Amino acid sequence: MKVHILPREMLGRSTFGLSMWLLKWLPISLVDRLLLLLSRLILGDTSRLGLARPPTGPLQLKNVSGKTPVLDVGTFNKIKSGDIKVCTSIRRLKPNAVEFVDGTTEQCDAIILATGYRSNVPSWLKEKDMFSEEDGLPRRPFPNGWKGEHGLYAVGFTKRGLLGASMEATLIAEDVESCWKTEQKRFRSSSTSHLQQTS
């Protein structure tokens, strides 16, 4: 995985604010080098944890491809501590598990995919009913495009910024809670039924 992770703040300023300020006087390539140097001093070598940096600097990459650097808000420390594990690319999904391209398999309860700003979801997701193959967005318009079949959810496709994503995230959390409660009731009911049959 190649990604630019930058600290949220550098030299007492927001990284974004510092970048914009530096770009007033310096060329983008020099600002990129400075951002990467400061990032390395603050975060260390991210590649040791499976997060190699792209060869193009973070601001140049944003200009050329639209890919935004990740501003760290505490996730990197979770990766360093082992609370979050960085894995290789996914080869295939199995029931309750993921098989990675390196051959390893991990059991999982949920998979969260951050697919970026331009959706290419239909090119790799076999669920054809939820997403349009034309633009990669949910077929059902906001506010109904967040839920698919078999526990598939989508956040951030509404083109309504953080407010839209926040609304969808809240709906998803409520739905997951409802599903969990239903599953717990079903489990308790079957356990009680099984105990009554064995008595």
ZINOR-V899865 format. One line per field, one symbol per residue. ss: DSSP state (H for helix, E for strand, C for the rest). psi: psi as a letter, one per 40 degrees, with the letter a starting at -180 (. if undefined). A space follows every 10 residues. Layout:
# ZINOR-V899865
ss=???
psi=???
This chain:
# ZINOR-V899865
ss=CECCEEECEE CCEEHHHHHH HHHCCCCHHH HHHHHHHHHH HHHCCHHHHC CECCCCCHHH HHHHHCCCCE EECCHHHHHH HCCCCCCCCE EEEECCEEEE CCCCEEECCC CCCCCCCCCC HHHHCCCCCC ECCCCCCECC CCCCCCECCC CCECCCCCCC HHHHHHHHHH HHHHHHHHHH HHHHHHHHHH HHHHHHHHC
psi=hhihhiidih feiidddddd ddedeiiddd dddddddddd dddahdddee giiidhiddd ddddeehhih hhfedddddd eedhhhiaih diiihfihhi deeihhiidi hhhheadhhf ddeehehedd ihedeeiidh ihfeeehaif ehihheeeff addddddddd dddddddddd dddddddddd ddddddde.
